[in-house]
Amino acid sequence: MKRKLFIVAAHPDDEVLGCFGTVAKLIRSGWEAYTLILSKGKRSRGATDESELEQLHAEMVRANESIGVKQVFQYDLPDNAFDSVPLLDIVQYIEGIKNRVSPELVFTHHVGDMNIDHQITHRAVLTATRPMADECVKAIYAMEVPSSTEWNAFSPGSTFVPNVFVNIQETMEIKVNAMACYTSELRDYPHPRSLEHLRQLARTNGAKVGLPYSENFMLIRKVIN
């Protein structure tokens, strides 16, 4: 039976920005990957035309298919307003998909991100994966998402302090190509959601630990039987 991983992200493209180099590497080694995006995105930026949301959805599907993600799930929480929804509703939705997938590894947002949706996603994931005796999830990693993780005010509660470093030299361009699928979300350099910045960030992260390219994570919990 294949080992399974689960990405839980707030918005389309968060998954690529945060962990696609690592996920592509794990898929290459035999893991089965699933993605859950909790909103359709864009609406907080004034997108009301259904065609814009359909385009973003198509980009999301292409990006995930490009690295071999087995299935993408999408919910319809209000963009940049997850705090207007009862947390229990979000938890139960995540829990329902998690129970269908039965992953042992989860990637999700850092609780200190500037974006409120990222913060709530983190909290909901921790609740949906409570460490009970029969819980399938054995490891949770918080990912670094450019244009949110680094934009918050630096304080003990919000600072992203990575303690896991993954060499993504062989999958760096796979990540870049997946991000290129999100044509409606890309920005010009020096915006953090530019392809040039993705490469620069991975080089900088890698240089901290003697790697050519790295994605960095905070280990939230790991259970070893």
Buried (B, 14 or more C-beta within 10 A) or exposed (E): EEEBBBBBBBBBBBBBBBBBBBBBBBBEEEBBBBBBBBBBBBBBEEBEEEEBBEBBBEBBBBBBEBBBBBEBBBBEBBBBBBEEBEEEEBBEBBBEBBEEBEBBBBBBBBBBBBBBBBBBBBBBBBBBBEEEEEEBBBBBBBBBBBBBBBEBEEEEEBEBEBEBBBBBBEBBBBBBBBBBBBEBBBEEEEEBBBBEBBBBBBBEBBEEEEBEBBBBBBEBEEEEE
